[in-house]
Amino acid sequence: MSRNTKAYMMLILATLFWAGNFTIGKFAYTENVPPYSLAFFRWILVWIILTPFTYKEISKIKKEVKNNLSLFFILGFTSVGIFSAFTYNALNHTQVINASLFNTAIPVSIILVCFLLKIEKTNIFQISGLIVSVFGILAIITRLDLNILLTLNFNKGDIYMVIAIISWGIYSAFLKKKTFNISLLSLVHVVCTFGLIILLPAFLFELVQGKTTEINSNLIYILLYIAIFPSIGSYYCWAGAVSIIGANRAGIFLSLIPLFSTIFAMIFFNEKFLFYHFIGSVLIILGLFLSNKKVTNA
């Protein structure tokens, strides 16, 4: 097997696992698993799984972690604390198809945050792509119904997903800003630790409200999947593929996430891919291509 073929297989697996996260998140809702509890259980299990592989390295980089406490807090807050929890919360109120389509706007969200925080320079194509993608998001949120826009009667789950993708944009932008001399698994473990500190109050709040989780075989299967495949497997496959073919070529494969998610949603939840989904996804993907267009000097 050639290195390129191996990279493509790893990218397909990574996006397949991430797509499955939306499906399992929706299934967890049908099993009455509260969203913040689900996020907390997911990342505490990830933390436990990673510990045997990372504790030696982390013990050696305590000083670096201490010197970057505010940065790790932001990374944990935006990725584990907001993106993960809000995605599961969104799936309690909106379709799997909607939630996964919003994910295609993440690259444009990263461009927006980098522009606002002046982390990277932005060109005319990136601004144009951002505007086009925003129209795509609006098409999905409003379902192409002007009354929804005028009355601001948006689906709560869609709003949660918009906040989630902006949060991931902030996470990615700050990750770009700083290069850490630690392995990917150790970085995930440290970020996971800070994220769990953020998630703990939300988890306890759900318990106080009486939103408890019944421990059964379905919950175990749910947690095993989301802790192993989208949390560790996807990151490992993605990082391995990027090291072989580069980030730009790998980035194209992110479009497979809504494709796989839509197929799963239609099979398992009888969801329908409607016209507004099509228009929204076309605009978001068009915006993505525009934002990746290189500026050439005359």
CORVEN-V250979 format. One record per helix or strand of 3 or more residues. SS is the DSSP state (H for helix, E for strand). FROM is the first residue (numbers start at 1). LEN is the number of residues. If there is no record, write none. Layout:
ss->SS from->FROM len->LEN
ss->SS from->FROM len->LEN
//
This chain:
ss->H from->3 len->28
ss->H from->35 len->26
ss->H from->62 len->6
ss->H from->69 len->22
ss->H from->96 len->8
ss->H from->106 len->11
ss->H from->124 len->19
ss->H from->146 len->6
ss->H from->156 len->22
ss->H from->184 len->25
ss->H from->217 len->29
ss->H from->247 len->22
ss->H from->275 len->17
//
